């Protein structure tokens, strides 16, 4: 539940601030979780006054009282400076629906934020449910997206809203936007600069003139406005500069795009996190072979997230940052994961069902990454692949028994998302436009039955 509450129901002596962008409350993970997960709470404040100020941040569980106070902290902020309080709580005794309430009081005004979460009793960390999915606004590969690109290209704003409602109908309440720019370049194989970047935007960007040729002028606005209504979370894709590119120039590009996206869409309650679209191999250096270049790539990715997180915290304090890597070659990145995860809130790896011969098993890779994240205080989510490859490399929906197999085998993840909803799932009772082939309807129906069965068993 994302709203500014009336101060009358919280603190009779304070007047509620009308500046909704002054306080931000983020929960990691959001929404549904099991009682084996610790809840990471971030209470962010931006001082919009013209002088330094002290803000008392108080965070409560379910109601505002001394008995329910979880955390109290004074943030000393300069004019236009941002900061946030961060702490964790166990959820073992919090089965069912709960609320976190944040009160940010500078002595003159109080701003109040609230977020709800639901805790399931379980003997494992995972809910064994798909709790969200990627939305690619147009698939980056015409061959992989062969069966749906022609359909998704024609979607209008209402079609996008229908897709959001379809996701919500099966509990996929976290939406990851794949990318907000399209640019098919790769690290080390281009000479891009901030000025020469020629990627095309999926939204009305003022930074670059190029636009993707899709029917909807602003699909992100349609998706986020519907997600607001349904109390869903959107992780906004900052990218694509170039695949696997974490160079200093890529960092500056990402800063500019993240700031523009926040200025245009940060007013949406559903704006949950920044997702860096570039991806990376599990070894954290991709295909480099020379020791000097391997170390260079490792240093680049650590510095990228250190600087990018500090920058986004300066205007969106406490908002999580997420990256998706593959699950392969993870031991080769063991020396770098601790430094990377210090600056990365959520790691969401994929590919566990297709580990190469000689590598760790999918289960072993998941456990290795879990330890890295636990040691660093970061969060490990699961990017479950809901597709398979045809012989021509086009994608098609993965059978439900294989998906359920991953859900039950890899049970350490605190949240499970899947790649992707468009072209892989379709709900005819909700969506007026079918995106992709008929097997997408079968997978949606099969997963809906699994989802409802899990709900009844809880």
C-alpha angles and dihedrals in degrees: 000000000000117000145113107252126216110265089225089075093047115030118007092197098055132073114224115244116245091211101095092183093064096082133038129187119195128181122198111229100023125210117352125030140146125252089254091072126087113224115233110210124195121186109190130190134187115200104223095178124103094246142042114287143179119233122191110215115199123180124197138185117236097327139023111258139112089257093057098043109128102175140359125191138161115227114203105203133177120224109299090000121138131211140158144207116229131191142140135233131194116244099203093111098036103082112163133015118348140168134218112207122195124196117191109191124178093181093262104052136016125213118196129200130182135194127181127213135181124219124204122201108239145150091229139048096243125079088210088228133111101244099180146356144213119258114205108195089208122355114256093224118056089201096050090042093044095124098048115019092089090053099042091050090066098049115124128202094275091050089055091050090051090053090052089052090049091054091048091052090067098037097262091139099155115077121196112198105215096215141331094212129044117218122148100206130122132218113268092015101080141054098217123159131183088260099044096045107128102182121137123240127227090208136044095279121181092200098069130017100218118106132193111244099243128131097243114073094201114016092164091061090050093048095046096045090054091044088054090057093048096042092243130150126240124200103201116220112234102197173008103182094136132322114273090356115146097153121137091261091051089051092055091048091051091050091054094047094045091052092049092047091050093048091050101038107015091100089071114099088215093064096112108158149344114256115199104218101201097091122197141212117266090250088063093229102067114205101346114129107179113087093230093053092044090056091044092056092046091051091047096055093048093049092044094059094039091057097035094052092048089050097050090045088060091070105012102036116202096004107143125246119216134193129184117215129171120254096238129109091007096153089062089062096048093109092054107038094079091055094042096047091053086073101029119080100192130025111192110183128188140192101062092138094057106045113162122245112274094026128102117285116258090255092049092049091051092051092047092051090046091058092048090052095044092051092049096042090242129133127251117207127174125242097201113198108231093184141070131205124253116216088264089054094250114138127245134177116283117235114264094237090061092048092049088047090059092044092056100036098048097049101151098083117105092210132018124208126172137218108258149355103183111077093005103061128033129178109197092187089061105024123065092194121056111215110206134343131342095258087072089070091050092052092048092051092046093049091045089056091049091048093050091047091054090049092053092050095054 
